[in-house]
Amino acid sequence: MAVITEIIRLNEDGTLSFGNYDLEVKTKVNDFEVDGRFYKAKSFYEVTKLKKDGALVYESLPGTAVHHFVVTDDIVRFEVEGNKMAQITLEIQPNTEYKLLIEDVLVDHVKTSSTGKVVFSVELNHEPKSVVLKRIG
């Protein structure tokens, strides 16, 4: 896979792809509409951020490229690539426990905060890695 040159795009399968960790200058796309919801994507080598209707959805430090991002009530699934260890913050269901799988390996059970945030790290080396959070219970 590769970085997302248009910063955010809707894939044929209905998922989103966003981010370009190779950019030297912060690049933004505002008001990217999908099914009546408005997304804002910002990316460059220091950070990649996705917001939906003004609320945080995804943030990585440093920047990453995210492919086939999908969030439902029970699962968050995407592929992420970058050039070094990335700290990823997701804002999903508050006070909810998830199984965190990276490359189909159970890494941990994580619980979101009262605001729905969960933070974890992924070691990256320019190759996409699959990340899945499955709701428990």
N, C-alpha and C positions, 0 to 999 in steps of 0.2 A: 504494500500500500504506500501511500505517500501523504505529504501534507495536503491540506485543503486550500488550494490557491484562491478560491473565492471566499474564504473564511467560514462560510456556512452554506450548506446545501441540503436539500431534501432528496433522499435517495429513492430509487424506484420502489423499494420495499416499504416505504413510508417512514423509515428511520432518518435521523439527522446525522450528518458528519460536519465537523467544525474544527478549526484550529490550525495554526501554522507556526511551529516552534523554530523555524528557520528565519523568520522575519526579524530584522534588526530594529524596526520601527513599529510601534503599536498601531494596529490596524483594526478598525471596528466596522461592523455592519449593524445598523439599527433597523427596527421595524421589519424584520424578516417574518412574513406571515405564513402560518401553517394552520389550517382549520380554524381560523378566527383568533388564534393565539399569536402574540407578537414576541419574537425572540430577538435578543441582542447578543451578538458574539464579539468578543475582543480577544486578540491573540498577538503574541510575538514571543521572542525567546524567553522572556521573564515570566509570563503568565498567559494562561488561556482561561477565559471565563465565558459562561453561557448563562443568560437570564431569560426567564419566560414571564411575560407580563410584569416585569420589574422585579421579580423574585429570583434569587440565586438558584441555579440548578446544578452547575458544575464549575469547579475552579481547580486549576492545577498550578503548582509552583515547582519548577519552572514551567514554561509553556509546553504544550503537547498537541498532538493531532488525535482527534477522537472520531472513530468510524462506527456507523450503524448504532447510534445511541438511541435507546428506547427505555422508557420508564412506564410501568404499569403499577397497579396497586400491590402486586406480589413480587415483582422482579425489576431489577435495573440491569441492563445488559449493554456492553459496548466493547470495542477494541480500542486500545490506546497505544500510541507510540510517541517516543521522544528520544532524547540523546543522553539522558541520565536519570537517576532516581527522581521520581516526581511524587510530591505530596498532593493527594487529590481530596477535595472536599465536595461532598454531594449534599444537597438539601432535598430530603424526601419525606416520608411519613414520620411525624414526631413520636418519640418514645416507642420505637419499634425495633425488634431484634431481627437481624439478617445473618445468613451464612455468607461469608465473603469467599468467593472462589476466584483464583487467578490461574489462568491456563488449566481450568478444570480441576485444580487442586484446592481443597478446603484449607484456607489460610487461617481463618478465625471466625468467631461469632462476634458481631459488632452490634452495638445498640445506638440508635440515633438519640440526640439530645431532645429536650423539650421543644426546640425549634426545628427539629428534623435533620440536624446536621450530623454527618459522620465523616471522619477523616481517616485516611489510610495511605500507605505509600506503595509504589510499584517501581521495581528496578527495570529501567528501560535501556535499550541499546539499538535504536533505530528500527527495530522489528516490532510489529503490532503484538500486543498481548491481550487476550480476552479477559474481561472482568465481569463477574456476575455477582449480584447481591440478591439472594433469595430470601423472601420473608419467611420467618419461622412462626408457625402457629396459625 
